[in-house]
Amino acid sequence: MEFNEVLKGRYSCRRYQEKPVPAALVEQLVKKAQQAPSWGNTQPWRVYAAGGQTALAIRQDLVRAHQAGEKETPDIGMPAGFSGDMMDRYRDLGRALFKVLGIGRDDHEKRSAHYANNFNAFGAPALVFVAVPAGETAYAAYDAGAFVSLFCLAAAEAGLGACIIAALARYPQAVRRHLPIPQSESLVIGLALGWPLAGAEVNAFRSGRSPLEKALVMKGLE
Ligand SMILES: Cc1cc2nc3c(=O)[nH]c(=O)nc-3n(C[C@H](O)[C@H](O)[C@H](O)COP(=O)(O)O)c2cc1C
């Protein structure tokens, strides 16, 4: 596939088929994502992938922890909100997603069910967790982000859907019950991975981007 096609074709997939993702395919995606640049080629990422009963048990544990109102203890601090334009964009995304999902503004029950579905990784048959050595600077997470970006593009090229999901990293102790992520590593993020459910409206949703001038300042370029 052409790079532009992959770039345009990638989106956050939020409904999946039950069909499993083969281990060999996950290996290929990780191998491709390993091409990501990192500070001094340190490659701080460690990837923990789960499928089958393991993925199911993790999803169930995360949903349980969320619904029981357990205190969230992410290894890396998570934003409670955003400033300025970022908050506007965050709200715009939420509004657009709820509209596609047919969830009304005041439908608190459906809103909570959708939020809980994040912890369920939207039912994805495979989960991918990315960790970095604990105690490193923010640049290790930066490098992990570069890795995750390539991973998502590689997944799109393979016809797979993926969604980066912060909720999957809110209860690292629950993830550690099922995957051998040592305490010497910080869980950065989790991803849902699977074959997109064709025809699901939420998978036809595409988020927008700000105009270029909001992101780019140029000087001295011709
Ligand atoms: C660090 C990070 C955390 C995210 N967490 C969630 C999440 O918890 N739930 C969700 O539905 N999407 C989550 N996303 C996906 C974003 O909402 C999505 O990337 C953004 O809206 C742009 O849309 P696109 O990926 O479809 O282009 C996350 C993305 C990133 C990079």
PDBQT file of the ligand as one rigid body, heavy atoms in Angstrom, charges set to zero:
ROOT
HETATM    1  C1  LIG A 301      -2.352   8.839  24.304  1.00  0.00    +0.000 C 
HETATM    2  C2  LIG A 301      -3.690   8.559  23.641  1.00  0.00    +0.000 A 
HETATM    3  C3  LIG A 301      -4.748   8.111  24.417  1.00  0.00    +0.000 A 
HETATM    4  C4  LIG A 301      -5.978   7.820  23.829  1.00  0.00    +0.000 A 
HETATM    5  N1  LIG A 301      -7.003   7.334  24.593  1.00  0.00    +0.000 NA
HETATM    6  C5  LIG A 301      -8.190   7.042  24.017  1.00  0.00    +0.000 A 
HETATM    7  C6  LIG A 301      -9.254   6.515  24.805  1.00  0.00    +0.000 A 
HETATM    8  O1  LIG A 301      -9.137   6.312  26.014  1.00  0.00    +0.000 OA
HETATM    9  N2  LIG A 301     -10.422   6.222  24.171  1.00  0.00    +0.000 N 
HETATM   10  C7  LIG A 301     -10.601   6.415  22.817  1.00  0.00    +0.000 A 
HETATM   11  O2  LIG A 301     -11.676   6.109  22.300  1.00  0.00    +0.000 OA
HETATM   12  N3  LIG A 301      -9.602   6.917  22.056  1.00  0.00    +0.000 NA
HETATM   13  C8  LIG A 301      -8.417   7.234  22.624  1.00  0.00    +0.000 A 
HETATM   14  N4  LIG A 301      -7.390   7.718  21.861  1.00  0.00    +0.000 N 
HETATM   15  C9  LIG A 301      -7.594   7.898  20.410  1.00  0.00    +0.000 C 
HETATM   16  C10 LIG A 301      -7.832   9.366  20.076  1.00  0.00    +0.000 C 
HETATM   17  O3  LIG A 301      -9.105   9.771  20.487  1.00  0.00    +0.000 OA
HETATM   18  C11 LIG A 301      -7.647   9.559  18.566  1.00  0.00    +0.000 C 
HETATM   19  O4  LIG A 301      -6.334   9.225  18.202  1.00  0.00    +0.000 OA
HETATM   20  C12 LIG A 301      -7.930  10.972  18.127  1.00  0.00    +0.000 C 
HETATM   21  O5  LIG A 301      -9.258  11.316  18.380  1.00  0.00    +0.000 OA
HETATM   22  C13 LIG A 301      -7.646  11.156  16.627  1.00  0.00    +0.000 C 
HETATM   23  O6  LIG A 301      -8.487  10.290  15.885  1.00  0.00    +0.000 OA
HETATM   24  P1  LIG A 301      -7.920   9.173  14.917  1.00  0.00    +0.000 P 
HETATM   25  O7  LIG A 301      -6.973   8.304  15.692  1.00  0.00    +0.000 OA
HETATM   26  O8  LIG A 301      -9.144   8.409  14.483  1.00  0.00    +0.000 OA
HETATM   27  O9  LIG A 301      -7.228   9.855  13.789  1.00  0.00    +0.000 OA
HETATM   28  C14 LIG A 301      -6.160   8.010  22.431  1.00  0.00    +0.000 A 
HETATM   29  C15 LIG A 301      -5.073   8.462  21.656  1.00  0.00    +0.000 A 
HETATM   30  C16 LIG A 301      -3.856   8.718  22.253  1.00  0.00    +0.000 A 
HETATM   31  C17 LIG A 301      -2.704   9.168  21.380  1.00  0.00    +0.000 C 
ENDROOT
TORSDOF 0
